[in-house]
Amino acid sequence: MSPNLEQIAELKGHTDRVWSVAWSPTGDVLASCGGDKTVRLWVPTSENDSSEWTCTHVLEGAHKRTIRSVAWSLDGRQLATASFDALTGIWERGDGGDYECVATLEGHENETKSVAWSSSGSLLATCGRDKSVWIWEAAEDNDFECLSVLQEHTQDVKMVIWHPTHELLASASYDDTIKIWRDDDDDWYCSDTLEGHESTVWAIDFDKTGDYLVSASDDKTIKFWKSFPNNNQEGMDTYRVHPKWKCVHTLSGHHSRCIYSVSWSKVHGRVASGSGDNVIRVFEQDSSSQDDINSPNFSLVTSVSSAHGIADVNCIQWYPIEKHSNWLATAGDDGIVRIWRFVE
């Protein structure tokens, strides 16, 4: 039997489009956010029945406009929200289990598009329509200090994501590029610019090693990038002593409209994409290319058309750990969050 995706649950409660979903680090809770200015937290109603989910919390009141992005801290006690009201909210779970907005980060001139915690939990990154990327440091008592404002993108910055183990940041932009950011004694700078997409780069994700990056674009392609270290055998020029990123594989012809989201499983290595063509697709690395680290090939293994009816698929996220690593969560313009199971 060929691999397929089966829907196992529909999570209804948002009253506007759902922009983003994020699993907690342990996978116990799924957070969703959207145009109704709320974050909803979902858990399976029963350990033995994944078809029924309960909304345990609704986080609201901190933002005046759409919440575009939501991200969990490493310990799962805090959530960060990025909103079109230009603010970033920090929510903390108290001893009683309820969440409270304990800090509001101001600085972006207009819509904040994405927020992400570093693997150490000490840094937060935000980006926005004002073409900037901000790096924040978490201090005691929910105090956040801005370490750097990075303004090398020439257009709206759509997404930021941290390397899975290092304090290295990637950002994707309307200027068709991806930038890699590093710090030198708290002096953050762009160490590489990844060029190759012909339109807006909407989404990016690292693989579990952090040596590869996947990107999704309005040009309807998915690109895979590899980091080549300094003094590499391939003769790639590097910046200072830092790795140089190069596109090593491109997937095209699989989506007919803009690809808004991409997720690279940290458990089994499959890549999932969601698009404005209402389709979700899953790709797997060819076994014949697994030994060739410089030329990985990915092929389509399954897809679902009309995954959210006639609505765009705005976000797709693999479950983060082994327990339910074959689960996918998607968010759509139809205001619904869906849970899928990849069946081999």
Salt bridges, closest charged atoms under 4 A:
GLU6 OE2 - ARG341 NH1 2.65
GLU10 OE1 - LYS12 NZ 3.42
GLU10 OE2 - ARG338 NH2 2.89
ASP36 OD2 - HIS14 ND1 2.99
GLU47 OE2 - LYS323 NZ 3.35
ASP85 OD2 - HIS63 ND1 3.11
ASP98 OD1 - HIS57 NE2 3.90
GLU111 OE2 - ARG65 NH2 3.34
GLU111 OE1 - LYS113 NZ 3.91
GLU111 OE2 - ARG129 NH1 3.68
ASP130 OD2 - HIS108 ND1 3.11
ASP156 OD2 - LYS113 NZ 2.69
ASP156 OD2 - LYS158 NZ 3.20
ASP175 OD2 - HIS153 ND1 2.94
ASP192 OD1 - LYS244 NZ 3.01
ASP205 OD1 - LYS266 NZ 3.24
ASP219 OD2 - HIS197 ND1 3.04
ASP277 OD2 - HIS255 ND1 3.06
GLU284 OE2 - ARG270 NE 2.61
ASP312 OD1 - ARG257 NH1 3.96
ASP333 OD1 - ARG17 NE 3.62
ASP334 OD1 - HIS308 ND1 3.05
ASP334 OD2 - ARG338 NH1 2.72
GLU344 OE1 - ARG270 NH2 3.13
